[in-house]
Amino acid sequence: MHAKPWGVILPGRPAFNTRAPETMEINGGVCRVKPTGSAKWETFRAGDRFSVPGDSSFEIEVLELLDYVCHFG
């Protein structure tokens, strides 16, 4: 699994497409995530992580400035 350097996402509600499987570690902030095709949002905070499969997409609602590290593969 390869890590991308950390990043931040400002409050908002962007959508992301994945090519490879991803695991996002939340270092700070709060967000809600909904995979495409799902009706359910799940909340994540500092210390949490979530994974999404490759060749998919997800919506993320950032409630507080989000500090994260994304691992690919």
CHARMM-style PDB file with segment names, atoms N, HN, CA, C and O in Angstrom:
ATOM      1  N   MET     1       0.857  -1.160   0.000  1.00  0.00      PROA
ATOM      2  CA  MET     1       0.000   0.000   0.000  1.00  0.00      PROA
ATOM      3  C   MET     1       0.905   1.224   0.000  1.00  0.00      PROA
ATOM      4  O   MET     1       1.830   1.306   0.808  1.00  0.00      PROA
ATOM      5  N   HSD     2       0.655   2.170  -0.888  1.00  0.00      PROA
ATOM      6  HN  HSD     2      -0.097   2.103  -1.545  1.00  0.00      PROA
ATOM      7  CA  HSD     2       1.455   3.385  -0.985  1.00  0.00      PROA
ATOM      8  C   HSD     2       0.680   4.553  -0.397  1.00  0.00      PROA
ATOM      9  O   HSD     2      -0.518   4.703  -0.636  1.00  0.00      PROA
ATOM     10  N   ALA     3       1.373   5.371   0.370  1.00  0.00      PROA
ATOM     11  HN  ALA     3       2.347   5.249   0.564  1.00  0.00      PROA
ATOM     12  CA  ALA     3       0.722   6.532   0.989  1.00  0.00      PROA
ATOM     13  C   ALA     3       0.994   7.782   0.175  1.00  0.00      PROA
ATOM     14  O   ALA     3       2.104   7.994  -0.312  1.00  0.00      PROA
ATOM     15  N   LYS     4      -0.013   8.591   0.036  1.00  0.00      PROA
ATOM     16  HN  LYS     4      -0.916   8.419   0.431  1.00  0.00      PROA
ATOM     17  CA  LYS     4       0.117   9.917  -0.538  1.00  0.00      PROA
ATOM     18  C   LYS     4       0.448  10.831   0.630  1.00  0.00      PROA
ATOM     19  O   LYS     4      -0.038  10.604   1.738  1.00  0.00      PROA
ATOM     20  N   PRO     5       1.258  11.853   0.413  1.00  0.00      PROA
ATOM     21  CA  PRO     5       1.448  12.797   1.509  1.00  0.00      PROA
ATOM     22  C   PRO     5       0.101  13.301   2.004  1.00  0.00      PROA
ATOM     23  O   PRO     5      -0.896  13.282   1.282  1.00  0.00      PROA
ATOM     24  N   TRP     6       0.097  13.746   3.241  1.00  0.00      PROA
ATOM     25  HN  TRP     6       0.907  13.761   3.827  1.00  0.00      PROA
ATOM     26  CA  TRP     6      -1.137  14.222   3.855  1.00  0.00      PROA
ATOM     27  C   TRP     6      -1.755  15.321   3.008  1.00  0.00      PROA
ATOM     28  O   TRP     6      -1.090  15.928   2.167  1.00  0.00      PROA
ATOM     29  N   GLY     7      -3.013  15.563   3.238  1.00  0.00      PROA
ATOM     30  HN  GLY     7      -3.553  15.070   3.921  1.00  0.00      PROA
ATOM     31  CA  GLY     7      -3.719  16.628   2.548  1.00  0.00      PROA
ATOM     32  C   GLY     7      -4.801  17.192   3.443  1.00  0.00      PROA
ATOM     33  O   GLY     7      -5.039  16.698   4.545  1.00  0.00      PROA
ATOM     34  N   VAL     8      -5.448  18.226   2.958  1.00  0.00      PROA
ATOM     35  HN  VAL     8      -5.255  18.627   2.063  1.00  0.00      PROA
ATOM     36  CA  VAL     8      -6.567  18.818   3.672  1.00  0.00      PROA
ATOM     37  C   VAL     8      -7.715  19.032   2.693  1.00  0.00      PROA
ATOM     38  O   VAL     8      -7.498  19.242   1.499  1.00  0.00      PROA
ATOM     39  N   ILE     9      -8.925  18.976   3.207  1.00  0.00      PROA
ATOM     40  HN  ILE     9      -9.101  18.805   4.177  1.00  0.00      PROA
ATOM     41  CA  ILE     9     -10.123  19.277   2.428  1.00  0.00      PROA
ATOM     42  C   ILE     9     -10.890  20.321   3.225  1.00  0.00      PROA
ATOM     43  O   ILE     9     -11.162  20.134   4.411  1.00  0.00      PROA
ATOM     44  N   LEU    10     -11.233  21.406   2.573  1.00  0.00      PROA
ATOM     45  HN  LEU    10     -11.013  21.558   1.609  1.00  0.00      PROA
ATOM     46  CA  LEU    10     -12.010  22.465   3.208  1.00  0.00      PROA
ATOM     47  C   LEU    10     -13.457  22.032   3.374  1.00  0.00      PROA
ATOM     48  O   LEU    10     -13.925  21.161   2.642  1.00  0.00      PROA
ATOM     49  N   PRO    11     -14.178  22.625   4.326  1.00  0.00      PROA
ATOM     50  CA  PRO    11     -15.594  22.284   4.478  1.00  0.00      PROA
ATOM     51  C   PRO    11     -16.348  22.431   3.158  1.00  0.00      PROA
ATOM     52  O   PRO    11     -16.177  23.410   2.432  1.00  0.00      PROA
ATOM     53  N   GLY    12     -17.170  21.455   2.872  1.00  0.00      PROA
ATOM     54  HN  GLY    12     -17.309  20.660   3.462  1.00  0.00      PROA
ATOM     55  CA  GLY    12     -17.937  21.400   1.633  1.00  0.00      PROA
ATOM     56  C   GLY    12     -18.377  19.974   1.383  1.00  0.00      PROA
ATOM     57  O   GLY    12     -18.341  19.130   2.278  1.00  0.00      PROA
ATOM     58  N   ARG    13     -18.796  19.714   0.140  1.00  0.00      PROA
ATOM     59  HN  ARG    13     -18.824  20.400  -0.587  1.00  0.00      PROA
ATOM     60  CA  ARG    13     -19.326  18.385  -0.186  1.00  0.00      PROA
ATOM     61  C   ARG    13     -18.854  17.935  -1.567  1.00  0.00      PROA
ATOM     62  O   ARG    13     -19.656  17.839  -2.496  1.00  0.00      PROA
ATOM     63  N   PRO    14     -17.548  17.659  -1.708  1.00  0.00      PROA
ATOM     64  CA  PRO    14     -17.038  17.188  -2.991  1.00  0.00      PROA
ATOM     65  C   PRO    14     -17.314  15.695  -3.208  1.00  0.00      PROA
ATOM     66  O   PRO    14     -17.670  14.973  -2.276  1.00  0.00      PROA
ATOM     67  N   ALA    15     -17.146  15.261  -4.428  1.00  0.00      PROA
ATOM     68  HN  ALA    15     -16.857  15.847  -5.185  1.00  0.00      PROA
ATOM     69  CA  ALA    15     -17.233  13.842  -4.785  1.00  0.00      PROA
ATOM     70  C   ALA    15     -15.893  13.448  -5.405  1.00  0.00      PROA
ATOM     71  O   ALA    15     -15.258  14.251  -6.089  1.00  0.00      PROA
ATOM     72  N   PHE    16     -15.475  12.220  -5.163  1.00  0.00      PROA
ATOM     73  HN  PHE    16     -15.991  11.569  -4.608  1.00  0.00      PROA
ATOM     74  CA  PHE    16     -14.199  11.732  -5.675  1.00  0.00      PROA
ATOM     75  C   PHE    16     -14.405  10.412  -6.409  1.00  0.00      PROA
ATOM     76  O   PHE    16     -15.244   9.598  -6.023  1.00  0.00      PROA
ATOM     77  N   ASN    17     -13.632  10.214  -7.469  1.00  0.00      PROA
ATOM     78  HN  ASN    17     -12.951  10.876  -7.783  1.00  0.00      PROA
ATOM     79  CA  ASN    17     -13.579   8.943  -8.190  1.00  0.00      PROA
ATOM     80  C   ASN    17     -12.277   8.250  -7.815  1.00  0.00      PROA
ATOM     81  O   ASN    17     -11.254   8.905  -7.619  1.00  0.00      PROA
ATOM     82  N   THR    18     -12.314   6.931  -7.715  1.00  0.00      PROA
ATOM     83  HN  THR    18     -13.145   6.398  -7.875  1.00  0.00      PROA
ATOM     84  CA  THR    18     -11.111   6.178  -7.392  1.00  0.00      PROA
ATOM     85  C   THR    18     -10.701   5.328  -8.579  1.00  0.00      PROA
ATOM     86  O   THR    18     -11.548   4.813  -9.309  1.00  0.00      PROA
ATOM     87  N   ARG    19      -9.416   5.187  -8.766  1.00  0.00      PROA
ATOM     88  HN  ARG    19      -8.728   5.605  -8.173  1.00  0.00      PROA
ATOM     89  CA  ARG    19      -8.892   4.247  -9.761  1.00  0.00      PROA
ATOM     90  C   ARG    19      -8.428   2.982  -9.036  1.00  0.00      PROA
ATOM     91  O   ARG    19      -8.765   1.865  -9.425  1.00  0.00      PROA
ATOM     92  N   ALA    20      -7.651   3.185  -7.978  1.00  0.00      PROA
ATOM     93  HN  ALA    20      -7.377   4.093  -7.662  1.00  0.00      PROA
ATOM     94  CA  ALA    20      -7.157   2.074  -7.157  1.00  0.00      PROA
ATOM     95  C   ALA    20      -7.929   2.085  -5.837  1.00  0.00      PROA
ATOM     96  O   ALA    20      -8.519   3.103  -5.475  1.00  0.00      PROA
ATOM     97  N   PRO    21      -7.930   0.976  -5.125  1.00  0.00      PROA
ATOM     98  CA  PRO    21      -8.529   0.981  -3.787  1.00  0.00      PROA
ATOM     99  C   PRO    21      -7.834   2.028  -2.917  1.00  0.00      PROA
ATOM    100  O   PRO    21      -6.627   2.236  -3.037  1.00  0.00      PROA
ATOM    101  N   GLU    22      -8.593   2.684  -2.044  1.00  0.00      PROA
ATOM    102  HN  GLU    22      -9.574   2.515  -1.947  1.00  0.00      PROA
ATOM    103  CA  GLU    22      -8.051   3.726  -1.180  1.00  0.00      PROA
ATOM    104  C   GLU    22      -8.489   3.504   0.268  1.00  0.00      PROA
ATOM    105  O   GLU    22      -9.601   3.051   0.540  1.00  0.00      PROA
ATOM    106  N   THR    23      -7.590   3.832   1.175  1.00  0.00      PROA
ATOM    107  HN  THR    23      -6.686   4.200   0.954  1.00  0.00      PROA
ATOM    108  CA  THR    23      -7.921   3.898   2.590  1.00  0.00      PROA
ATOM    109  C   THR    23      -7.524   5.291   3.057  1.00  0.00      PROA
ATOM    110  O   THR    23      -6.372   5.699   2.905  1.00  0.00      PROA
ATOM    111  N   MET    24      -8.474   6.015   3.621  1.00  0.00      PROA
ATOM    112  HN  MET    24      -9.410   5.684   3.744  1.00  0.00      PROA
ATOM    113  CA  MET    24      -8.208   7.356   4.122  1.00  0.00      PROA
ATOM    114  C   MET    24      -8.175   7.331   5.639  1.00  0.00      PROA
ATOM    115  O   MET    24      -9.136   6.916   6.286  1.00  0.00      PROA
ATOM    116  N   GLU    25      -7.052   7.783   6.205  1.00  0.00      PROA
ATOM    117  HN  GLU    25      -6.271   8.120   5.679  1.00  0.00      PROA
ATOM    118  CA  GLU    25      -6.901   7.946   7.652  1.00  0.00      PROA
ATOM    119  C   GLU    25      -7.217   9.393   7.988  1.00  0.00      PROA
ATOM    120  O   GLU    25      -6.654  10.309   7.389  1.00  0.00      PROA
ATOM    121  N   ILE    26      -8.100   9.602   8.926  1.00  0.00      PROA
ATOM    122  HN  ILE    26      -8.558   8.858   9.413  1.00  0.00      PROA
ATOM    123  CA  ILE    26      -8.483  10.945   9.331  1.00  0.00      PROA
ATOM    124  C   ILE    26      -7.600  11.355  10.517  1.00  0.00      PROA
ATOM    125  O   ILE    26      -7.645  10.731  11.577  1.00  0.00      PROA
ATOM    126  N   ASN    27      -6.800  12.409  10.329  1.00  0.00      PROA
ATOM    127  HN  ASN    27      -6.764  12.916   9.468  1.00  0.00      PROA
ATOM    128  CA  ASN    27      -5.912  12.916  11.377  1.00  0.00      PROA
ATOM    129  C   ASN    27      -6.551  14.033  12.176  1.00  0.00      PROA
ATOM    130  O   ASN    27      -6.207  14.237  13.340  1.00  0.00      PROA
ATOM    131  N   GLY    28      -7.477  14.761  11.570  1.00  0.00      PROA
ATOM    132  HN  GLY    28      -7.758  14.595  10.624  1.00  0.00      PROA
ATOM    133  CA  GLY    28      -8.137  15.860  12.251  1.00  0.00      PROA
ATOM    134  C   GLY    28      -9.381  16.269  11.491  1.00  0.00      PROA
ATOM    135  O   GLY    28      -9.454  16.101  10.274  1.00  0.00      PROA
ATOM    136  N   GLY    29     -10.358  16.804  12.199  1.00  0.00      PROA
ATOM    137  HN  GLY    29     -10.299  16.940  13.188  1.00  0.00      PROA
ATOM    138  CA  GLY    29     -11.599  17.228  11.566  1.00  0.00      PROA
ATOM    139  C   GLY    29     -12.675  16.168  11.651  1.00  0.00      PROA
ATOM    140  O   GLY    29     -12.504  15.120  12.273  1.00  0.00      PROA
ATOM    141  N   VAL    30     -13.799  16.474  11.000  1.00  0.00      PROA
ATOM    142  HN  VAL    30     -13.938  17.325  10.494  1.00  0.00      PROA
ATOM    143  CA  VAL    30     -14.959  15.576  10.987  1.00  0.00      PROA
ATOM    144  C   VAL    30     -15.533  15.570   9.584  1.00  0.00      PROA
ATOM    145  O   VAL    30     -15.632  16.616   8.942  1.00  0.00      PROA
ATOM    146  N   CYS    31     -15.917  14.379   9.100  1.00  0.00      PROA
ATOM    147  HN  CYS    31     -15.837  13.529   9.622  1.00  0.00      PROA
ATOM    148  CA  CYS    31     -16.556  14.273   7.791  1.00  0.00      PROA
ATOM    149  C   CYS    31     -17.601  13.172   7.817  1.00  0.00      PROA
ATOM    150  O   CYS    31     -17.618  12.315   8.700  1.00  0.00      PROA
ATOM    151  N   ARG    32     -18.465  13.223   6.824  1.00  0.00      PROA
ATOM    152  HN  ARG    32     -18.452  13.919   6.106  1.00  0.00      PROA
ATOM    153  CA  ARG    32     -19.425  12.141   6.578  1.00  0.00      PROA
ATOM    154  C   ARG    32     -19.146  11.634   5.173  1.00  0.00      PROA
ATOM    155  O   ARG    32     -18.859  12.422   4.271  1.00  0.00      PROA
ATOM    156  N   VAL    33     -19.230  10.314   4.982  1.00  0.00      PROA
ATOM    157  HN  VAL    33     -19.463   9.674   5.714  1.00  0.00      PROA
ATOM    158  CA  VAL    33     -18.901   9.688   3.702  1.00  0.00      PROA
ATOM    159  C   VAL    33     -20.062   8.827   3.247  1.00  0.00      PROA
ATOM    160  O   VAL    33     -20.695   8.131   4.042  1.00  0.00      PROA
ATOM    161  N   LYS    34     -20.335   8.890   1.922  1.00  0.00      PROA
ATOM    162  HN  LYS    34     -19.821   9.455   1.277  1.00  0.00      PROA
ATOM    163  CA  LYS    34     -21.383   8.052   1.335  1.00  0.00      PROA
ATOM    164  C   LYS    34     -20.853   7.490   0.015  1.00  0.00      PROA
ATOM    165  O   LYS    34     -20.640   8.241  -0.936  1.00  0.00      PROA
ATOM    166  N   PRO    35     -20.638   6.168  -0.045  1.00  0.00      PROA
ATOM    167  CA  PRO    35     -20.230   5.566  -1.311  1.00  0.00      PROA
ATOM    168  C   PRO    35     -21.342   5.707  -2.359  1.00  0.00      PROA
ATOM    169  O   PRO    35     -22.525   5.706  -2.018  1.00  0.00      PROA
ATOM    170  N   THR    36     -20.963   5.827  -3.609  1.00  0.00      PROA
ATOM    171  HN  THR    36     -20.002   5.829  -3.886  1.00  0.00      PROA
ATOM    172  CA  THR    36     -21.951   5.891  -4.678  1.00  0.00      PROA
ATOM    173  C   THR    36     -22.830   4.655  -4.637  1.00  0.00      PROA
ATOM    174  O   THR    36     -22.341   3.536  -4.487  1.00  0.00      PROA
ATOM    175  N   GLY    37     -24.120   4.865  -4.769  1.00  0.00      PROA
ATOM    176  HN  GLY    37     -24.518   5.774  -4.891  1.00  0.00      PROA
ATOM    177  CA  GLY    37     -25.071   3.763  -4.743  1.00  0.00      PROA
ATOM    178  C   GLY    37     -25.616   3.472  -3.357  1.00  0.00      PROA
ATOM    179  O   GLY    37     -26.564   2.700  -3.211  1.00  0.00      PROA
ATOM    180  N   SER    38     -25.029   4.077  -2.344  1.00  0.00      PROA
ATOM    181  HN  SER    38     -24.259   4.704  -2.462  1.00  0.00      PROA
ATOM    182  CA  SER    38     -25.497   3.879  -0.975  1.00  0.00      PROA
ATOM    183  C   SER    38     -26.376   5.054  -0.571  1.00  0.00      PROA
ATOM    184  O   SER    38     -26.166   6.178  -1.027  1.00  0.00      PROA
ATOM    185  N   ALA    39     -27.345   4.799   0.271  1.00  0.00      PROA
ATOM    186  HN  ALA    39     -27.516   3.886   0.641  1.00  0.00      PROA
ATOM    187  CA  ALA    39     -28.205   5.867   0.791  1.00  0.00      PROA
ATOM    188  C   ALA    39     -27.725   6.315   2.170  1.00  0.00      PROA
ATOM    189  O   ALA    39     -28.234   7.292   2.719  1.00  0.00      PROA
ATOM    190  N   LYS    40     -26.749   5.602   2.730  1.00  0.00      PROA
ATOM    191  HN  LYS    40     -26.336   4.808   2.284  1.00  0.00      PROA
ATOM    192  CA  LYS    40     -26.327   5.835   4.117  1.00  0.00      PROA
ATOM    193  C   LYS    40     -25.026   6.630   4.187  1.00  0.00      PROA
ATOM    194  O   LYS    40     -24.043   6.299   3.523  1.00  0.00      PROA
ATOM    195  N   TRP    41     -25.038   7.682   4.999  1.00  0.00      PROA
ATOM    196  HN  TRP    41     -25.836   7.951   5.538  1.00  0.00      PROA
ATOM    197  CA  TRP    41     -23.838   8.454   5.319  1.00  0.00      PROA
ATOM    198  C   TRP    41     -23.244   7.897   6.603  1.00  0.00      PROA
ATOM    199  O   TRP    41     -23.976   7.520   7.517  1.00  0.00      PROA
ATOM    200  N   GLU    42     -21.896   7.844   6.677  1.00  0.00      PROA
ATOM    201  HN  GLU    42     -21.301   8.151   5.934  1.00  0.00      PROA
ATOM    202  CA  GLU    42     -21.216   7.407   7.895  1.00  0.00      PROA
ATOM    203  C   GLU    42     -20.249   8.504   8.336  1.00  0.00      PROA
ATOM    204  O   GLU    42     -19.554   9.088   7.504  1.00  0.00      PROA
ATOM    205  N   THR    43     -20.199   8.784   9.633  1.00  0.00      PROA
ATOM    206  HN  THR    43     -20.763   8.310  10.309  1.00  0.00      PROA
ATOM    207  CA  THR    43     -19.363   9.858  10.169  1.00  0.00      PROA
ATOM    208  C   THR    43     -17.997   9.328  10.598  1.00  0.00      PROA
ATOM    209  O   THR    43     -17.891   8.256  11.193  1.00  0.00      PROA
ATOM    210  N   PHE    44     -16.946  10.107  10.283  1.00  0.00      PROA
ATOM    211  HN  PHE    44     -17.032  10.978   9.799  1.00  0.00      PROA
ATOM    212  CA  PHE    44     -15.570   9.762  10.656  1.00  0.00      PROA
ATOM    213  C   PHE    44     -14.913  10.971  11.302  1.00  0.00      PROA
ATOM    214  O   PHE    44     -15.135  12.113  10.899  1.00  0.00      PROA
ATOM    215  N   ARG    45     -14.088  10.689  12.325  1.00  0.00      PROA
ATOM    216  HN  ARG    45     -13.907   9.761  12.652  1.00  0.00      PROA
ATOM    217  CA  ARG    45     -13.365  11.723  13.078  1.00  0.00      PROA
ATOM    218  C   ARG    45     -11.889  11.346  13.171  1.00  0.00      PROA
ATOM    219  O   ARG    45     -11.480  10.277  12.718  1.00  0.00      PROA
ATOM    220  N   ALA    46     -11.097  12.241  13.766  1.00  0.00      PROA
ATOM    221  HN  ALA    46     -11.430  13.109  14.134  1.00  0.00      PROA
ATOM    222  CA  ALA    46      -9.671  11.968  13.975  1.00  0.00      PROA
ATOM    223  C   ALA    46      -9.493  10.586  14.609  1.00  0.00      PROA
ATOM    224  O   ALA    46     -10.169  10.239  15.578  1.00  0.00      PROA
ATOM    225  N   GLY    47      -8.568   9.808  14.040  1.00  0.00      PROA
ATOM    226  HN  GLY    47      -8.019  10.090  13.253  1.00  0.00      PROA
ATOM    227  CA  GLY    47      -8.314   8.454  14.529  1.00  0.00      PROA
ATOM    228  C   GLY    47      -9.064   7.383  13.762  1.00  0.00      PROA
ATOM    229  O   GLY    47      -8.733   6.202  13.867  1.00  0.00      PROA
ATOM    230  N   ASP    48     -10.084   7.782  12.982  1.00  0.00      PROA
ATOM    231  HN  ASP    48     -10.353   8.742  12.897  1.00  0.00      PROA
ATOM    232  CA  ASP    48     -10.854   6.828  12.176  1.00  0.00      PROA
ATOM    233  C   ASP    48     -10.217   6.673  10.799  1.00  0.00      PROA
ATOM    234  O   ASP    48      -9.372   7.470  10.393  1.00  0.00      PROA
ATOM    235  N   ARG    49     -10.639   5.637  10.096  1.00  0.00      PROA
ATOM    236  HN  ARG    49     -11.325   4.989  10.426  1.00  0.00      PROA
ATOM    237  CA  ARG    49     -10.243   5.429   8.701  1.00  0.00      PROA
ATOM    238  C   ARG    49     -11.400   4.777   7.966  1.00  0.00      PROA
ATOM    239  O   ARG    49     -12.238   4.104   8.565  1.00  0.00      PROA
ATOM    240  N   PHE    50     -11.430   4.988   6.662  1.00  0.00      PROA
ATOM    241  HN  PHE    50     -10.749   5.536   6.175  1.00  0.00      PROA
ATOM    242  CA  PHE    50     -12.423   4.306   5.836  1.00  0.00      PROA
ATOM    243  C   PHE    50     -11.773   3.893   4.527  1.00  0.00      PROA
ATOM    244  O   PHE    50     -10.793   4.495   4.088  1.00  0.00      PROA
ATOM    245  N   SER    51     -12.327   2.862   3.910  1.00  0.00      PROA
ATOM    246  HN  SER    51     -13.123   2.373   4.266  1.00  0.00      PROA
ATOM    247  CA  SER    51     -11.799   2.337   2.651  1.00  0.00      PROA
ATOM    248  C   SER    51     -12.857   2.378   1.574  1.00  0.00      PROA
ATOM    249  O   SER    51     -14.048   2.230   1.847  1.00  0.00      PROA
ATOM    250  N   VAL    52     -12.408   2.582   0.340  1.00  0.00      PROA
ATOM    251  HN  VAL    52     -11.440   2.702   0.118  1.00  0.00      PROA
ATOM    252  CA  VAL    52     -13.290   2.530  -0.823  1.00  0.00      PROA
ATOM    253  C   VAL    52     -12.611   1.673  -1.881  1.00  0.00      PROA
ATOM    254  O   VAL    52     -11.388   1.712  -2.018  1.00  0.00      PROA
ATOM    255  N   PRO    53     -13.393   0.896  -2.636  1.00  0.00      PROA
ATOM    256  CA  PRO    53     -12.802   0.044  -3.661  1.00  0.00      PROA
ATOM    257  C   PRO    53     -12.308   0.855  -4.853  1.00  0.00      PROA
ATOM    258  O   PRO    53     -12.695   2.009  -5.040  1.00  0.00      PROA
ATOM    259  N   GLY    54     -11.456   0.241  -5.646  1.00  0.00      PROA
ATOM    260  HN  GLY    54     -11.142  -0.696  -5.493  1.00  0.00      PROA
ATOM    261  CA  GLY    54     -11.001   0.863  -6.885  1.00  0.00      PROA
ATOM    262  C   GLY    54     -12.133   0.951  -7.888  1.00  0.00      PROA
ATOM    263  O   GLY    54     -13.118   0.218  -7.798  1.00  0.00      PROA
ATOM    264  N   ASP    55     -11.986   1.856  -8.846  1.00  0.00      PROA
ATOM    265  HN  ASP    55     -11.186   2.452  -8.920  1.00  0.00      PROA
ATOM    266  CA  ASP    55     -12.983   2.060  -9.897  1.00  0.00      PROA
ATOM    267  C   ASP    55     -14.374   2.318  -9.318  1.00  0.00      PROA
ATOM    268  O   ASP    55     -15.363   1.743  -9.772  1.00  0.00      PROA
ATOM    269  N   SER    56     -14.433   3.179  -8.323  1.00  0.00      PROA
ATOM    270  HN  SER    56     -13.629   3.646  -7.954  1.00  0.00      PROA
ATOM    271  CA  SER    56     -15.713   3.552  -7.722  1.00  0.00      PROA
ATOM    272  C   SER    56     -15.683   5.048  -7.427  1.00  0.00      PROA
ATOM    273  O   SER    56     -14.805   5.762  -7.911  1.00  0.00      PROA
ATOM    274  N   SER    57     -16.626   5.514  -6.646  1.00  0.00      PROA
ATOM    275  HN  SER    57     -17.339   4.933  -6.252  1.00  0.00      PROA
ATOM    276  CA  SER    57     -16.655   6.921  -6.261  1.00  0.00      PROA
ATOM    277  C   SER    57     -17.353   7.050  -4.914  1.00  0.00      PROA
ATOM    278  O   SER    57     -18.021   6.128  -4.446  1.00  0.00      PROA
ATOM    279  N   PHE    58     -17.181   8.226  -4.303  1.00  0.00      PROA
ATOM    280  HN  PHE    58     -16.639   8.976  -4.684  1.00  0.00      PROA
ATOM    281  CA  PHE    58     -17.834   8.491  -3.019  1.00  0.00      PROA
ATOM    282  C   PHE    58     -18.010   9.983  -2.856  1.00  0.00      PROA
ATOM    283  O   PHE    58     -17.258  10.784  -3.411  1.00  0.00      PROA
ATOM    284  N   GLU    59     -19.032  10.343  -2.071  1.00  0.00      PROA
ATOM    285  HN  GLU    59     -19.643   9.693  -1.620  1.00  0.00      PROA
ATOM    286  CA  GLU    59     -19.237  11.729  -1.678  1.00  0.00      PROA
ATOM    287  C   GLU    59     -18.679  11.878  -0.281  1.00  0.00      PROA
ATOM    288  O   GLU    59     -18.755  10.955   0.530  1.00  0.00      PROA
ATOM    289  N   ILE    60     -18.114  13.051   0.003  1.00  0.00      PROA
ATOM    290  HN  ILE    60     -18.053  13.801  -0.656  1.00  0.00      PROA
ATOM    291  CA  ILE    60     -17.619  13.330   1.339  1.00  0.00      PROA
ATOM    292  C   ILE    60     -18.112  14.715   1.735  1.00  0.00      PROA
ATOM    293  O   ILE    60     -17.894  15.692   1.020  1.00  0.00      PROA
ATOM    294  N   GLU    61     -18.768  14.785   2.866  1.00  0.00      PROA
ATOM    295  HN  GLU    61     -18.945  13.990   3.448  1.00  0.00      PROA
ATOM    296  CA  GLU    61     -19.235  16.059   3.394  1.00  0.00      PROA
ATOM    297  C   GLU    61     -18.300  16.435   4.546  1.00  0.00      PROA
ATOM    298  O   GLU    61     -18.325  15.816   5.610  1.00  0.00      PROA
ATOM    299  N   VAL    62     -17.490  17.441   4.318  1.00  0.00      PROA
ATOM    300  HN  VAL    62     -17.469  17.944   3.454  1.00  0.00      PROA
ATOM    301  CA  VAL    62     -16.512  17.869   5.310  1.00  0.00      PROA
ATOM    302  C   VAL    62     -17.173  18.906   6.212  1.00  0.00      PROA
ATOM    303  O   VAL    62     -17.584  19.973   5.755  1.00  0.00      PROA
ATOM    304  N   LEU    63     -17.269  18.581   7.492  1.00  0.00      PROA
ATOM    305  HN  LEU    63     -16.936  17.714   7.863  1.00  0.00      PROA
ATOM    306  CA  LEU    63     -17.940  19.440   8.462  1.00  0.00      PROA
ATOM    307  C   LEU    63     -16.963  20.379   9.162  1.00  0.00      PROA
ATOM    308  O   LEU    63     -17.344  21.473   9.579  1.00  0.00      PROA
ATOM    309  N   GLU    64     -15.706  19.957   9.293  1.00  0.00      PROA
ATOM    310  HN  GLU    64     -15.396  19.069   8.955  1.00  0.00      PROA
ATOM    311  CA  GLU    64     -14.607  20.739   9.852  1.00  0.00      PROA
ATOM    312  C   GLU    64     -13.399  20.476   8.965  1.00  0.00      PROA
ATOM    313  O   GLU    64     -13.286  19.395   8.388  1.00  0.00      PROA
ATOM    314  N   LEU    65     -12.497  21.443   8.844  1.00  0.00      PROA
ATOM    315  HN  LEU    65     -12.589  22.321   9.313  1.00  0.00      PROA
ATOM    316  CA  LEU    65     -11.290  21.262   8.046  1.00  0.00      PROA
ATOM    317  C   LEU    65     -10.741  19.856   8.285  1.00  0.00      PROA
ATOM    318  O   LEU    65     -10.479  19.472   9.424  1.00  0.00      PROA
ATOM    319  N   LEU    66     -10.570  19.095   7.208  1.00  0.00      PROA
ATOM    320  HN  LEU    66     -10.783  19.407   6.282  1.00  0.00      PROA
ATOM    321  CA  LEU    66     -10.202  17.684   7.310  1.00  0.00      PROA
ATOM    322  C   LEU    66      -8.735  17.499   6.964  1.00  0.00      PROA
ATOM    323  O   LEU    66      -8.292  17.900   5.888  1.00  0.00      PROA
ATOM    324  N   ASP    67      -7.990  16.901   7.859  1.00  0.00      PROA
ATOM    325  HN  ASP    67      -8.350  16.575   8.734  1.00  0.00      PROA
ATOM    326  CA  ASP    67      -6.579  16.563   7.680  1.00  0.00      PROA
ATOM    327  C   ASP    67      -6.525  15.046   7.513  1.00  0.00      PROA
ATOM    328  O   ASP    67      -7.020  14.311   8.367  1.00  0.00      PROA
ATOM    329  N   TYR    68      -5.924  14.573   6.413  1.00  0.00      PROA
ATOM    330  HN  TYR    68      -5.522  15.170   5.719  1.00  0.00      PROA
ATOM    331  CA  TYR    68      -5.972  13.142   6.131  1.00  0.00      PROA
ATOM    332  C   TYR    68      -4.688  12.642   5.475  1.00  0.00      PROA
ATOM    333  O   TYR    68      -3.887  13.432   4.976  1.00  0.00      PROA
ATOM    334  N   VAL    69      -4.502  11.327   5.480  1.00  0.00      PROA
ATOM    335  HN  VAL    69      -5.154  10.685   5.885  1.00  0.00      PROA
ATOM    336  CA  VAL    69      -3.498  10.628   4.698  1.00  0.00      PROA
ATOM    337  C   VAL    69      -4.234   9.566   3.922  1.00  0.00      PROA
ATOM    338  O   VAL    69      -5.047   8.833   4.485  1.00  0.00      PROA
ATOM    339  N   CYS    70      -3.957   9.471   2.619  1.00  0.00      PROA
ATOM    340  HN  CYS    70      -3.296  10.066   2.162  1.00  0.00      PROA
ATOM    341  CA  CYS    70      -4.625   8.490   1.762  1.00  0.00      PROA
ATOM    342  C   CYS    70      -3.617   7.421   1.338  1.00  0.00      PROA
ATOM    343  O   CYS    70      -2.540   7.736   0.833  1.00  0.00      PROA
ATOM    344  N   HSD    71      -3.977   6.163   1.548  1.00  0.00      PROA
ATOM    345  HN  HSD    71      -4.852   5.907   1.958  1.00  0.00      PROA
ATOM    346  CA  HSD    71      -3.159   5.026   1.142  1.00  0.00      PROA
ATOM    347  C   HSD    71      -3.820   4.395  -0.084  1.00  0.00      PROA
ATOM    348  O   HSD    71      -5.032   4.180  -0.100  1.00  0.00      PROA
ATOM    349  N   PHE    72      -3.016   4.101  -1.109  1.00  0.00      PROA
ATOM    350  HN  PHE    72      -2.032   4.276  -1.096  1.00  0.00      PROA
ATOM    351  CA  PHE    72      -3.521   3.509  -2.350  1.00  0.00      PROA
ATOM    352  C   PHE    72      -3.024   2.084  -2.474  1.00  0.00      PROA
ATOM    353  O   PHE    72      -1.895   1.765  -2.103  1.00  0.00      PROA
ATOM    354  N   GLY    73      -3.902   1.224  -3.011  1.00  0.00      PROA
ATOM    355  HN  GLY    73      -4.819   1.483  -3.312  1.00  0.00      PROA
ATOM    356  CA  GLY    73      -3.499  -0.138  -3.307  1.00  0.00      PROA
ATOM    357  C   GLY    73      -4.035  -1.153  -2.345  1.00  0.00      PROA
ATOM    358  OT1 GLY    73      -3.763  -2.344  -2.489  1.00  0.00      PROA
TER     359      GLY     73
END
